[in-house]
Amino acid sequence: MKLKILTIGQKMPSWVAIAYQEYAKRMPRECSLELVELASSKRTKQSILSKVVEDEGKRLLASVKQGDYVVALDVKGKGWSTGDLAKKLASWQGAQPTIVFIIGGPDGLSDGCLKRANEQWCLSNLTFPHPLVRVILAEQLYRAWSLMNHHPYHRE
């Protein structure tokens, strides 16, 4: 199974790349984690946010393949515990070759992205800085894999 994080935002601070890589390298070969970063749309005082979000959404969707299982990270999505995520990973294993987690830009995901998604997940009721979301997601995917495989990283 391949896990792919598809996100808006490039040129992240170095701590983001270092933290993301720490968890990505821990993932086993049979459950690899890939990060695909797309440039943010330009935002000016005259920008119409709905058009900016729509543009970012079109570019995100262009990177999704037809057979991909898509999980959109959205504030209106369903909350999952680490145990829930581990159960989902277990159910996707063997059934879904590629799971794509979509993270929108600072203004969220387009309606098109939300409609394409097989599931919508609210990572937290807290508000996080946009760069931190990919780090938290990578850590939670590693933690869920650890739980699923009885690895000592996850403790309850």
N, C-alpha and C positions, 0 to 999 in steps of 0.2 A: 504494500500500500504506500502511496506517495501522498504526503501532506504538503500543500502549497499555500503560502500566505501571499495573497495578491493585495497590494496596498498602494494608496496614493501617498506620495511623499518620497522625495529623494534628498540627498545632502543632509542626512541626519547627523546629529552630534556624534562624536566618536564613541561615547559611552553607550549609545543605542546599538551601534554595530557590534561592539565588544560583548555587551550583554546578550544580544540576540545570538551571536555565534557560539557563546558558551552553551546555550541550551540546544541549538541546532546540532552541534558536534556530538552531543550526548545521545542523540537519537540513533537507534540501530539502523543498519542498512535496509532491513525489511520494512522500516517505517520512516523513510527519509523525510526531511523537512527542507523545503525550498522557499526562498523569499524572492518575490518579484516586485520591484518598486517602479511605479509609474510617476512621471512628473505631475505635480499639482498644476491645475489650470491657473492662469494669471488672474490675480484679483486686484482690482483697482477700486477707487471710490465710485466709479461709474459702472462697475460690474453688477450684473443682475445675478444674484446668487443661484437662483433656480437654473439659469443657463450654465453657470459654472459647474454645478453639481451634475447636470445632465451631460455635459461634455466629459467630465471625469467618469461618469457611469458608462458612457459609450466606450471609452478606452478600456475600462475594467472588463466589460463584457466581451470586447474583442480578444481579450487574453484568456477567456474561458472556452474550453472545448465542449462540444456537444455532449459527450459522455461523462463530463465531470460532475461530481456531486458537490453542490455549492452551499456553503454556510455563510450567510451574511451576518456580520457583526453589527448589530443595530440596537439602539437604546430601547426600542419597542419590542425587541425579541424576547424569547423565553429565557429565564435564568437557569443555568445548569450548575450543579455542584461538580466538584472534581470527580466524584463517583459517577455522576451522570455522564460526564465527558468520557470517562474510562469505559463505561458501558457502550457508548456510541462508537468509540474507537473499535471496541471488540466486534460490534455488529457490522461496522464498515469493512473490517478486515476480511478480505476474500470476496466481499460483495461489491465493493467500490474501489476500483484501482486508483483513482485520484480524488482526493477531497480538497476542495479549494475554499479557503477562508478569505472572504473579501472584507477589507477594511477601507472605508471611504475616506475622503479628505476631511478637513476640519468642519465642514458643513454637512457631513453625512453622506449617505448613499442615495442614488437616484431611485425613482420608482421602478425603473427597468431592472436594476440590480436586485431590488427586493422581490420583484415578481419572478426573476430567474432563479432565485435561491430556493433550494429544497427545504432549508430550515433557516430561521432567524434566531440568533443567539445574542442575548444581552450579557456581555462579559461581566458587568457590575452595575449596581445602581449609583456608584460613585462616578465622578467625571475625572478622566485621566488626560494628561497631556497626550496629544496625538502620537508622538514617537514612542511613548511608553507602552501603548497598546500592543504593538508587535512583540515587545519583550515579554509582557505578561502572557500573551497568547502562546509564545514559544515555551515559556516555563510551564504553563498549564498543560500543554500537549505532552511535554516530557513527564510531568507529574502523573498525568493520566496513563501514559504508557507504563510508567513505573508501577502504578497501582495494579494495572491489568496483568503485569508480569511478576508480581510479588517481589519487586525490587525494593530494597530498604530505603530509597529516597523518600517515599511517601510514608508518613506516619499518621495514625489516627488515634 
